[in-house]
Amino acid sequence: MEEENNILRETVVEFCEKNLDEKKIETEGITEKLTDLIASQGFLGSAIPDKYSGSGLDETSYEIILEEIAKYSPSVAMKIFILNSMYYPAVKGTSAEDTLNDASTGKIGVAVDFINKTGSVESESGKAKGTLKNILGSDAEKLIVFADNTSMISGPFKSDSRDFMGFRGLRFGDLHLDNSIQILDKNSRIAEIMEKSYGAASAIALGMISGALQKAIDYTNVRKAFGNQLRDFEPVSFRLARFRSVESILRNSLYGRTDPYYTFNFAMEHLVEIARYSVNTHGGYGYFKDFGVEKFYRDAIVMKSVFYGTEELRKLTEHVYSEKINFV
């Protein structure tokens, strides 16, 4: 299996180097042409069964794809994650399963309301009316809403797009609804779906950490200050070396199948810190898009704010104590 995983990793890296123009994705978004390319490689539907035109890959293979792609474009990795780790489990076993064929091949776009994790949507006579705010992937034709129940809403939607700090390869904005709504579950399954996505989310975080850290190491290897390379300054090189050890521990934890709660917590606790310092090693240049490091910092902040907060810490604590806790 290790040899197969290495071949897969090399294949993904080769694809990224040839097709993922990180600066272009940040400014122009993930185009239809690029989506078709990702789908043709089987990456778009990585974890979706082949009966739905997916690749049906195992967990490790799926995480390798997310990790390597996130080193180049966290936005592309997040697009794959939304489909495989959130949309697929939401529609699996429902009458909406038939949408997976088109989603896996890139014929339709999908999104999940996982930023707000709720929705101000009313259903009347088979119509969904209202406005969903802060949708990442707001150009999607199918949208999963985690409100009082889990629902799928079909587009096309009227939307107001606006700039977003992170994952700029994905369209972001508010959706104004006047379309049919399909109830998938009587109860929202957002907590269950999010917890099962810990491994995949950790893989994206690992890729972002690795991508940001490599840019910092490369820069300090060539940039000089006061006649010396930046790597010659102990506070800089020592800290980057420590972060490299964090990266290695995280990778071993993820693929060594350490408890996903602990791996996810470890990833989220270090993601922003490492991305921020990688920017800082570049000085003022770190905030220029041309250096390709600032996106990791922006995306890291958004990812941590969306995926990691008080609720996740409560889940981790209850996992440690193996029982429900009445926090005060």
C-alpha positions in Angstrom: 0.0 0.0 0.0 2.9 2.4 0.7 4.1 2.1 -2.8 0.6 2.7 -4.2 0.3 5.8 -2.0 3.6 7.2 -3.1 2.6 6.7 -6.8 -0.7 8.5 -6.1 1.1 11.3 -4.3 3.5 11.8 -7.2 0.5 11.8 -9.6 -1.3 14.5 -7.7 1.9 16.6 -7.4 2.5 16.3 -11.2 -1.1 17.3 -11.9 -0.9 20.3 -9.5 2.4 21.5 -11.0 0.9 21.4 -14.5 -2.6 22.6 -13.9 -3.0 24.6 -10.7 -1.9 28.2 -11.3 -2.3 29.3 -7.7 -2.3 33.0 -8.5 -4.8 32.7 -11.3 -7.1 30.6 -9.1 -7.0 33.3 -6.4 -7.9 36.1 -8.8 -10.2 34.3 -11.3 -11.6 31.5 -9.3 -11.9 27.8 -10.1 -13.1 27.8 -13.7 -15.3 25.3 -15.4 -12.3 24.2 -17.4 -10.3 23.5 -14.3 -13.2 21.7 -12.7 -13.4 19.4 -15.7 -9.7 18.7 -15.4 -9.9 17.9 -11.7 -12.9 15.6 -12.4 -11.2 13.9 -15.3 -8.4 12.8 -13.0 -10.9 11.4 -10.5 -10.0 13.8 -7.8 -13.3 15.7 -7.7 -15.2 12.6 -6.6 -12.4 11.0 -4.8 -14.3 9.4 -1.9 -17.6 8.9 -3.8 -18.4 5.3 -5.0 -17.8 4.5 -8.6 -21.5 3.8 -9.1 -22.0 7.5 -8.8 -19.1 8.3 -11.2 -16.7 8.8 -8.3 -13.3 7.2 -7.7 -14.3 5.2 -4.6 -10.9 5.7 -3.0 -10.1 4.7 0.5 -9.6 7.2 3.3 -5.9 7.4 3.0 -5.9 8.0 -0.7 -8.6 10.7 -0.4 -6.5 12.4 2.3 -3.4 12.3 0.2 -5.2 14.1 -2.6 -6.5 16.8 -0.3 -3.1 17.3 1.3 -1.1 17.6 -1.9 -3.7 19.9 -3.6 -3.9 22.1 -0.5 -0.2 22.8 -0.8 -0.9 24.5 -4.1 -4.5 25.7 -3.8 -6.5 25.4 -0.6 -9.5 26.6 -2.5 -9.4 23.6 -4.8 -8.9 21.2 -1.9 -11.9 22.8 -0.1 -14.1 22.3 -3.3 -13.2 18.6 -3.3 -13.8 18.4 0.5 -17.3 20.1 0.3 -18.4 17.5 -2.3 -16.9 14.4 -0.8 -17.0 15.0 3.0 -20.2 17.1 3.3 -22.5 16.9 0.3 -22.1 13.2 -0.3 -22.9 12.0 3.3 -25.8 14.5 3.4 -27.5 13.0 0.3 -26.4 9.4 0.7 -29.4 7.1 1.2 -31.9 9.8 0.1 -33.8 10.5 -3.1 -31.1 13.1 -3.9 -28.4 10.5 -4.4 -28.9 10.7 -8.2 -27.3 14.2 -8.1 -23.9 12.6 -7.2 -23.3 11.5 -10.8 -23.3 15.0 -12.2 -21.5 16.4 -9.1 -18.7 13.9 -9.3 -18.1 14.7 -13.0 -18.3 18.4 -12.5 -21.5 18.9 -14.5 -23.1 20.6 -11.5 -21.6 22.5 -8.6 -22.6 21.8 -5.0 -22.3 23.7 -1.8 -23.1 23.3 1.9 -24.3 25.9 4.4 -21.5 25.0 6.9 -20.4 28.5 7.8 -23.6 29.6 9.5 -24.7 26.0 10.0 -28.2 27.2 10.0 -30.6 28.9 7.6 -33.4 31.5 7.6 -35.4 29.6 5.0 -39.1 29.1 5.0 -40.8 26.3 3.0 -44.3 26.9 1.6 -46.1 24.9 -1.1 -42.9 23.2 -2.2 -41.0 26.4 -2.4 -38.0 27.5 -0.4 -38.1 31.3 0.3 -35.6 33.4 2.1 -31.9 34.4 2.1 -29.0 32.2 3.0 -26.0 34.3 4.0 -22.3 33.6 3.7 -22.3 30.6 1.3 -18.9 29.4 0.2 -19.5 28.1 -3.4 -22.5 30.3 -4.0 -22.5 29.6 -7.7 -23.6 26.0 -7.0 -26.7 24.4 -8.5 -27.4 22.2 -5.5 -27.1 23.4 -1.9 -27.4 21.4 1.4 -28.9 23.5 4.2 -28.3 22.5 7.8 -31.2 24.2 9.6 -33.8 22.6 11.8 -33.6 19.8 9.3 -31.2 18.8 6.6 -32.5 19.9 3.2 -31.4 20.2 -0.3 -32.3 23.2 -2.4 -32.1 23.2 -6.1 -30.9 26.2 -8.2 -30.1 28.2 -10.2 -30.1 30.8 -7.5 -30.0 34.6 -7.5 -26.9 35.6 -5.6 -25.0 38.6 -4.4 -21.3 37.9 -4.6 -18.8 39.7 -2.5 -15.1 39.5 -1.5 -14.2 37.0 1.1 -11.0 36.8 3.1 -10.3 33.2 2.5 -10.7 30.5 -0.1 -11.0 33.1 -2.8 -11.0 30.4 -5.6 -14.6 29.7 -4.5 -17.4 32.1 -5.1 -18.8 33.6 -1.9 -22.0 35.4 -1.2 -25.7 35.4 -0.2 -28.3 33.3 -2.0 -31.9 34.5 -2.5 -34.2 31.5 -2.8 -37.4 30.9 -4.6 -36.9 27.3 -5.7 -38.1 23.8 -4.8 -36.8 22.4 -1.5 -36.3 18.7 -0.8 -36.2 17.5 2.8 -33.5 14.9 3.3 -33.7 14.4 7.0 -36.1 15.4 9.8 -33.2 16.3 12.0 -30.0 18.1 11.1 -26.9 15.9 10.8 -24.3 18.7 10.7 -22.6 17.6 13.9 -22.3 14.0 12.8 -21.1 14.9 9.3 -18.6 17.4 10.6 -17.1 14.9 13.1 -16.7 12.3 10.3 -14.8 14.9 8.3 -12.1 15.4 10.8 -9.5 13.3 8.9 -10.2 15.1 5.6 -10.1 18.5 7.3 -6.8 17.6 9.0 -5.4 16.6 5.6 -6.2 20.1 4.2 -4.7 21.7 7.2 -1.6 19.6 6.8 -1.3 20.6 3.2 -1.7 24.3 4.0 0.9 24.0 6.8 3.3 22.2 4.5 2.8 24.7 1.6 3.2 27.8 3.8 6.2 26.4 5.6 8.0 25.4 2.4 7.7 28.9 1.0 9.1 30.3 4.3 12.1 27.9 4.2 12.8 28.6 0.5 12.7 32.3 1.1 14.9 32.3 4.2 17.4 30.2 2.2 18.0 32.9 -0.4 17.0 36.2 1.3 19.8 38.1 3.0 19.7 40.7 5.9 22.7 42.5 7.2 24.9 40.5 4.9 23.7 37.1 6.2 21.0 34.7 4.9 17.8 34.8 7.0 18.3 31.1 7.9 21.5 32.1 9.7 19.5 34.0 12.4 18.7 31.5 15.1 15.3 32.8 16.1 14.1 32.4 12.5 15.7 29.0 11.6 15.0 27.5 15.1 11.3 28.3 14.8 10.9 27.0 11.2 12.7 23.8 12.3 10.2 23.4 15.2 7.3 23.9 12.8 8.8 21.3 10.5 8.7 18.9 13.4 5.0 19.8 14.0 4.3 19.1 10.3 6.0 15.7 10.5 4.1 14.8 13.7 0.8 15.8 12.2 1.5 13.7 9.0 2.4 10.7 11.1 -0.7 11.2 13.3 -3.0 11.5 10.3 -1.7 8.5 8.2 -0.8 6.5 11.3 -4.5 6.6 12.2 -4.2 8.3 15.6 -7.5 9.1 17.1 -9.1 11.6 14.6 -10.2 13.9 17.4 -6.6 14.4 18.6 -5.2 14.7 15.1 -7.9 17.3 14.2 -7.3 19.3 17.4 -3.5 19.2 16.8 -3.9 20.4 13.2 -6.3 23.3 14.1 -4.2 24.5 17.0 -1.1 24.9 14.8 -2.5 25.9 11.5 -2.8 29.7 11.9 0.4 30.0 13.9 2.5 28.4 11.3 0.8 30.2 8.4 1.2 33.5 10.1 4.9 33.0 10.8 5.5 31.9 7.3 4.1 35.2 6.1 6.2 37.1 8.6 9.5 35.5 7.5 8.9 37.3 4.1 8.7 40.7 5.9 6.4 43.1 4.0 6.7 40.9 0.9 4.7 38.2 2.6 1.5 40.3 2.1 2.0 40.5 -1.7 0.1 37.9 -3.7 3.1 37.4 -6.0 4.9 35.4 -3.2 2.0 33.0 -2.9 2.2 32.7 0.9 -0.4 35.2 2.2 -3.3 33.0 0.9 -2.3 30.3 3.4 -2.7 32.7 6.3 -6.0 34.0 5.1 -7.4 30.5 4.4 -6.0 29.3 7.7 -7.9 31.9 9.7 -11.1 31.1 7.8 -10.7 27.4 8.2 -10.1 27.5 11.9 -13.0 29.9 12.5 -15.4 27.6 10.6 -14.2 24.2 11.8 -12.8 24.8 15.2 -14.4 26.6 18.2 -16.0 26.0 21.5 -18.3 23.3 20.2 -15.4 21.3 18.8 -13.5 21.7 22.1 -16.6 20.4 24.0 -16.7 17.4 21.7 -13.0 16.7 22.3 -13.5 17.0 26.0 -16.5 14.6 26.0 -14.5 12.2 23.9 -11.7 12.2 26.5 -14.2 11.6 29.3 -16.3 9.2 27.3 -19.5 10.8 28.5 -21.7 13.8 28.1 -20.6 16.7 30.2 -22.9 19.5 31.6 -20.6 22.4 31.1 -21.1 25.4 33.3 
